[in-house]
């Protein structure tokens, strides 16, 4: 989470790309996942910029509120 003053400066995209590269090159993961709330369009854009695609969706009860989440995934080349 970033303070609002630091939103829309590319930090989240840069961090997401670094996490994906670390997972593939150091951890040798075959696939990386990201769970994003369906109303969080900024995080959805970050996932798409990271080469991810929606592979599933689910609804969870969080503190008494039903929330829909999208599961994004990208596979190692």
SULHU-V693051 format. One record per backbone hydrogen bond with DSSP energy under -0.5 kcal/mol. NH is the residue of the N-H (numbers start at 0). CO is the residue of the C=O. E is the energy in kcal/mol with one decimal. If there is no record, write none. Layout:
NH:CO:E
NH:CO:E
//
This chain:
5:2:-2.6
6:3:-1.6
8:5:-0.6
13:9:-2.4
14:10:-2.5
15:11:-2.6
16:12:-2.3
17:13:-2.1
18:14:-2.4
19:15:-2.2
20:16:-2.5
21:17:-2.4
22:18:-2.5
23:19:-2.2
24:20:-3.2
25:21:-2.2
26:21:-1.9
28:22:-3.0
31:73:-2.6
33:71:-2.0
35:33:-0.5
35:69:-2.6
37:67:-2.7
39:36:-1.8
40:38:-1.5
43:39:-1.8
44:40:-2.1
45:41:-1.8
46:42:-2.2
47:43:-2.2
48:44:-2.7
49:45:-1.3
50:47:-1.8
51:46:-2.4
52:72:-2.0
54:70:-3.4
55:70:-1.2
57:68:-2.4
59:66:-2.9
61:59:-0.7
61:64:-3.1
62:60:-0.6
64:61:-1.2
66:59:-3.2
68:57:-3.5
69:35:-3.7
70:55:-3.0
71:33:-3.3
71:69:-0.6
72:52:-2.0
73:31:-1.9
75:29:-2.2
//
